[in-house]
Amino acid sequence: MPILVIIGDNITNKESNIFGVELWRVNKLRAQQFVDTINRHGGHARLINLPDIGIHGNTHFAFTDKNNQQIATLVTDYLHQQRLDMTGPQFTLRDMH
């Protein structure tokens, strides 16, 4: 099962004495480690750092941000690329139970 992890912006790469800032920096590192581990063991995981693809202004609640339709399109496109959007012949009505 493919896994998609999405990270918003305003996460520093520098260590910080501020708890919340450091928490998100470490969370981002752990997310990358998670994706790398899944892929190393034959899985399929992807981490999308939104600023890396030109999407800015997102919090850790990307689906509630003002650009939520842009994020929904990103996820929809990923599901389609992975053939998980129920449009392909591999899905039947039985699969919806």
C-alpha positions as CSV (number, residue, x, y, z in Angstrom):
1,M,0.0,0.0,0.0
2,P,1.6,3.3,-1.0
3,I,2.0,5.9,1.7
4,L,2.0,9.6,1.2
5,V,3.3,12.0,3.8
6,I,2.8,15.8,3.3
7,I,4.8,18.4,5.2
8,G,3.9,22.1,5.3
9,D,6.3,25.0,5.5
10,N,7.8,27.1,8.2
11,I,9.8,24.1,9.5
12,T,13.4,25.0,10.1
13,N,16.3,22.7,9.5
14,K,18.3,24.3,12.3
15,E,18.1,23.1,15.9
16,S,16.2,25.4,18.2
17,N,15.7,25.9,22.0
18,I,12.0,26.7,21.3
19,F,10.1,23.5,22.0
20,G,7.5,23.9,19.2
21,V,10.1,24.8,16.6
22,E,12.3,21.9,17.6
23,L,9.3,19.5,17.7
24,W,8.4,20.2,14.0
25,R,12.0,20.0,12.9
26,V,12.4,16.6,14.5
27,N,9.0,15.5,13.2
28,K,10.1,16.3,9.6
29,L,13.3,14.3,10.1
30,R,11.4,11.4,11.5
31,A,9.0,11.5,8.6
32,Q,11.9,11.2,6.2
33,Q,13.3,8.3,8.2
34,F,9.9,6.6,8.1
35,V,9.7,7.0,4.3
36,D,13.2,5.8,3.8
37,T,12.7,2.8,6.0
38,I,9.5,1.8,4.2
39,N,11.2,2.1,0.8
40,R,14.3,0.3,2.0
41,H,12.1,-2.7,2.9
42,G,10.4,-2.9,-0.4
43,G,7.4,-0.6,0.3
44,H,6.4,2.5,-1.5
45,A,6.3,5.7,0.5
46,R,6.8,9.4,-0.6
47,L,7.4,12.5,1.4
48,I,6.3,15.7,-0.2
49,N,7.7,18.9,1.4
50,L,5.2,21.4,0.0
51,P,7.7,24.3,-0.3
52,D,9.9,22.1,-2.4
53,I,7.2,21.9,-5.0
54,G,6.3,25.6,-4.8
55,I,3.3,25.4,-2.4
56,H,3.7,27.8,0.5
57,G,1.6,28.9,3.5
58,N,0.5,25.5,4.9
59,T,0.3,24.5,8.5
60,H,0.2,21.0,9.8
61,F,-3.5,20.9,8.9
62,A,-3.1,21.3,5.1
63,F,-6.7,20.3,4.4
64,T,-8.0,23.2,6.5
65,D,-5.7,25.8,5.0
66,K,-6.9,28.3,2.5
67,N,-5.4,26.4,-0.4
68,N,-7.0,23.1,0.6
69,Q,-8.3,22.5,-2.9
70,Q,-4.7,22.6,-4.1
71,I,-3.7,20.0,-1.5
72,A,-6.7,17.9,-2.3
73,T,-5.7,17.9,-6.0
74,L,-2.2,16.9,-5.0
75,V,-3.5,13.9,-3.0
76,T,-6.0,13.0,-5.8
77,D,-3.3,13.0,-8.4
78,Y,-1.1,10.8,-6.1
79,L,-4.0,8.3,-5.7
80,H,-4.5,8.2,-9.4
81,Q,-0.8,7.7,-10.1
82,Q,-0.9,4.8,-7.7
83,R,-4.1,3.4,-9.2
84,L,-5.9,3.8,-5.9
85,D,-8.6,6.2,-7.0
86,M,-11.1,3.5,-7.9
87,T,-11.1,4.5,-11.5
88,G,-9.1,1.6,-12.8
89,P,-10.3,-1.9,-13.7
90,Q,-8.7,-3.3,-10.6
91,F,-11.6,-2.1,-8.5
92,T,-15.1,-3.5,-8.3
93,L,-18.1,-2.7,-6.1
94,R,-17.0,-5.5,-3.8
95,D,-13.9,-3.4,-3.0
96,M,-16.0,-0.7,-1.4
97,H,-17.2,-2.9,1.5
